[in-house]
Amino acid sequence: MTLIIAEIGINHNGSLDIAKKLIDIAVSAGCDAVKFQKRTVEKVYSKEALDSPRQSPWGTTTREQKMGLEFSLSDYKQIDRYCKEKKIQWFVSCWDVNSQIQMRKFKTKYNKVASAMLIHEKLLDEIAKEKKHTFISTGMSNMKDIEKAVKIFRKHKCPFELMHSHSAYPMPLEEANLKMIQTLKKKFKTNVGYSGHESAGYIVCVSAVLLGATSIERHITLDRTMYGSDQASSLEPPGLFRLVRDIRILDNILGDGKKRIWDSEKPAMKKLREILT
């Protein structure tokens, strides 16, 4: 079965109420997990970047915008309780070592390396030490970058799967390059998923499953017109429901590749092959 991850990311816009609504939607759609993002803002961004002007619902600087999108540890305690109540897995992609260490207290099942963090070797080392199954996104990276990351996880004997990804928001469809799923699988001898940032529905995700993706991660939102850089490349609830429905159909019809004579074939076999005797 394909693991389906609903990426809430920062589409909650700092609101626990919105986050819970998105969790509810993911549960109702039949997703396996929801994912968030965690940053120690002052460590991830320079003072110059944070002091730069930026209009947002929270103020006029980048610092105010970034802080407005961050959940506190107290907020994540509520998310942890809520996801347990709703019986859905949740996890985070941390953007700095401090955040990674802080989030350990929640004992989530999975970890995630965001594409932006693939070359952050200190962070990768910290994640791999935990030995949790880790999804490693490969957007805006070359094969050498991916090789270095894989080496770190194999050094720590940490289970992982790569995720083919493209880091434009939204991704131009002609740059999806889904054959990379097979390229990565062959080169690194590991499972490979797909993390999508396209704006045009979910056909790319469904196609990725046909090409062997073992996991699908897709941003979700209540409304694509809401404030936020990820909203336009996200699925609204009806799109998420269709995505999960179609992937589950594919899971059933793709089968296991082993040739067999099905019980449902036997009446026809008996009838039609008798003609030849």
N, C-alpha and C positions, 0 to 999 in steps of 0.2 A: 504493500500500500504506500502510495506517495504521501509523505509528510507535508501537510499544508500549514504554513505559518502566516498569520495575519499580522503584518507589520503596522503597528500603531505608531511607532517611532515618536515623533513630536507632533503628530496630527491632533493630539489632545489639547494643544494650545494652553497647556498649564492648568487644565481643568480636570479634576478627578471625576466630575459628573460626565464629561465627554468621554473620558477614558473608560468609565464603566459602561457607557452606552456602546462603545466600540467593542468592548469585551463581550457584551451581550450579543451583539451582531455576529461576532466570530463564533460564539458558541452555537447560536441558532443556525448558522450556515454549515456547521460541522467541521470547522477548522480544528487542527490538533493542538495549536499553540498560538499565543499572541506574543509579540516582541516589542520592547521599548528601547530607548536610547538613554544613556547616562553619561554626563560630562561633569568634570570639575572645571567650570567655565574659566576661572583664572589661570588654570594650568594648560588648558587646550588652546586658548587664544592669547595673543600678545596684548599688552596694555594699549598699544597703539591701535590695534584692531578693535578692542572693546570700547575705546574712547571715541571711535569714529561715529559720525552722525548716521542715524538710521531710524526712520519712522516706523513705529510698530504700535500695537495696542497698549504696550507697556511703557512707552516713552520715546525719547528722541536719540538714543545712542544704541550701538550694537550691544553693549553690556546689558542694558535694560531688556533688550529683545531676547538675548540668550538666557538671561536669568528668568525671564517670563515663561520660557519654554521648558524649564527644568523642574522635575519633581524632586522633592526632598526625600530623605530616608523614611520619614514619617508617612509621606504619601505612598511610598512603595510598600510600607507595611500594610496599608489599606488595600493596595492592589494585590498583594500576596494573599490576604484574607479573602478578598473578593474572588480571585481566580480559584482558590481552593473550594470556596462555596459553590462556584459555577462548574467545578471539575474540568478545568482546562489548564494546561501547562502555560507558564509564562517565563520569559527570560529577557535579558538585556544585551545590547552591544555597548560595551563601555569604551570610552574614547581616551582613557588615561588610566594609569596604574592605580592611582588613589581610588577612583571609582570602582575599579575591578575588585580591589580589596574590600571596600565598603559593602559591595553587593553580595559578597560570599555568605553573609549571615542568612540570606534567604534560601540557600541550598536548592537553587533551581536545577532542573534536569539538564539544561543545555547552556552553552556559551555561544557567542557570536563574535566574529571578527568583521568589523565593517570594512568595506573596500578602502576607505580613507586611512585605516589603521594598519593595513597589510604590511607596510614597511616599518612599523613601529616595533622593533625587535624586543625591546624591554617589555612592552605590553604583551606581545605574543608569548614571551617566555612565562610571564605571570599567569596568563590564561592557561597555557599548556600544563603548568604545574598542577592545576586542579583536576586534570584527567577526566573532565566532563566531555561528552560528545559536543564537538564544536563545529559550527557552520562557518566556513571561511569564504567571504565574498571576494571576488577577484577583479572588480571593476578598476579601471584606470591603472592596470598593472601589466607588466610584461612577464614572460615566462620565468625569467631569472628571479623576479620578485616573488613569484609563486613558489618556485623551488626553495628559496630561503625560508619561507614560511612553513612549507611542508617539512623541511628538515628540522625545524624547531619542534614541531608537534610530534614527529617521529622520535626525536631524541628523548622526549619526555614520555613516550609511549601513550600519548593522549589520542583517543579516538576522534576522528574528524571527517568531514566531507567538504569538498570544495563547492562553491556556488558560482557558476558562470553569471556574470553581471556586467552591466554597462552603466556608468555613473553620470550620464546626462539626465536631467530631470525636466521634461520627459525625454526618453530615449527615442531617437529617430528609428522607425521600424526597419529601414534598410540597413541599419547597423547592428541588428540583433545577433547575427552570426551564431545561430544556435548549434551549428556543427562543432563549436568549441566544447560542448558538453561531451561529445565523443572523444575529442582530442585530449581533453583533460583527464578523462577516465582512462584512456589508453596509456597516457604518459605517466600518470601518478598511481595507477592501479588502485583507485579509490572510488567511492560513490561521488557523484556530482549532481548538485541541484541547480536551481535557477532562481535568482533574485531579480524581479522585474520592476522597471521604472518607466514602462511605456504608458502613454496616455490612451492608446487606441484599444480599449476593451481588454480581453484576456486571451486572445487567440495565440499570442506568443507563449504564454504559460502552458496552454494546452498542447501546443506543438512541442514544447520542451519535454513534456511527459512522454510524448510519442518518440522522442529521441533519447529517452532513457533517464531523464532527470528523476532523482530519488526524493527530492524535496522541492517545494515551490514556496517562495516568499513573495508576498505582494502587499504593498502599502494599501491601507484602507482608510476611509474617511466618511464622515456623516454627509459631507457636501463638498464637492470639488472646488466650489467658489469661496470656501472659507479662507481666512488668512493663513499663509504658510507656504514655504518653498516646495513642500512635498505633496501638497493637496492635488495639484493638477495631474500628477502621475499616480494617483491613487484610485482604487475602486470604491464606488459608493455601494451601499448594501445590496441592491439588486444584482450588480455585477459580481459581487463576492459570492452570492448564492449560486449564480449560474456557473462561476468558476469551479466551486467545490463540486457541484452536481456533475459537471462534465468531466472533471478529473476522476471522480469516483466511477463514472461509466467507463472511462479508459482503463482504470485499474482492473475492472472486471473483464473487459474485452481483450486486453493485451495478453492475458494468460501467463503461463510459465515457459512457453517455448518447447514443451515436451509433447511429442506426438502420441496420441492415444485414440482409441475408438470409444466414443462417448455412448453411454446407455441410450441416449436419445436418438443415436444413429442406428441402433441395432434393428429396430423394426424395418427401417428402409433397407438396411443391408441384407436382411433375411429375404425381403420381398424382391428387391431389384437384382440381387446376385443369383437368385434362383432361376432367373431368366437365362443365365449362362450355363445352367446344368442340364 
